[in-house]
Amino acid sequence: MKKYILDYMKEIESLIKNKKVSKKDIDLLLVKIKFFQHERLIHLLVTLFYAIFCLVFFALGMISPIFFIIDIILLIFLIFYILHYFFLENSTQYFYKLYDEMIELEKKKGI
């Protein structure tokens, strides 16, 4: 997903740079933004569940130290999910800015 987002981001930036933005490109960007928002929501939920499980196994680790092993594994996954979630969040917000730039270019064409 990361490569897909970065490639699409470069494609949109290229369109804006060359001022070759069309209504079709803007509509496609809106559809992709919705997909990215959905992906972001799913990763947020997964990240929250990993955090909850991490806390549960940490509490269980107080009872039996064997649960700390599972907690450490979950913590490692949690860190990577957080990093990926922030990438999705920042990318989606950047697409909002690109969308605004595309709208401005489209308006200037119409004037």
N, C-alpha and C positions, 0 to 999 in steps of 0.2 A: 504494500500500500504506500509505503514511503516513497519508493521510486516512482510510482504512478503519480502521486501528488506533485513531486518535484518536477517531473517531466511536463505535466500539464501546466504547472506554474510557469515554467520557461516558455512554453508555447503561448500562453496568454501575455506574458511580458513582451515577447517578440511581436505579437500583434499590436500591442499598445505602442511599442517603440517605433514600429514601421507605420503606425497610424492606419492600419488596415482592419479596423474593427467594423463588423457588420451586426445587424440585429440578430442574425442567426448565432453568431459567436456569443453575444450577450445572453441570449436565451439558453444556450448550451451551458454557459457558465453558471447560470441560476440553477439548472438541473444538477450540475455537478456539486454545487455548494450544498444542495439538499442531501445528496449522497454523503458528502463529507460530514455534514451535521449529524446524520444518522450514525455514521461510523464513530464519530466523536461521542455520541450518547452511549452507544454500546460499550465503548472502551471506558467511559466514566463508570458505568454500572459494574463492569468487570473489575475495575480498579477498586471500587468501593467494597465489593465482596471480598477481594483479596485482603484488603485492609481489615475488614471485620474478622475474617478467618485468622489473620495474623494475630489479632488481639485475643481471639479465643484460644489459639494454641499457646500464646504467651501466658495467658491465665492458667491453662492446663499445665504449662511448664512449671508453675509454682507447686503443683501437686506432684508431678513426676517429671524429672529432668529429660526423659526421652522425648517429650513433646517439643522441647527446644530445637531438636533437629528438624522437625517438620516446620517449626516456626521460622527457622533460618532459611529453609528452602522457599517458603512462602514469601518471606521478606525480599529475597533476591528477585522472585517473579514480580513482586509489588514494585520494586524500584524500576524495573524495566517497563512495566505497565504505566507507571507515572511518567517516565521519560517519553514514552510513545504518546500518551494522552496529551502531554504538553506540546509535542510536535503537531498533533492533530488540531489542537486548540489554536495555536499560533498560525498554522497554515490556513485554517478556516477564516480567521480574522484577516489574514493577509488577502485572501480571496475577496473579502468584502471591499477592501481598499481597491483592488484591481477592478472589481465590478464598478465602483464609483468612477474610476478613471475611464473605463470603457464607456460609461454613460456620458461623461463629459465630452469625450471624443465624438460620440454619436451626435450629441447636441450641436457641436461645432460644425459637423458635416451638414446638418440641417439648416444652419444659419446662412 
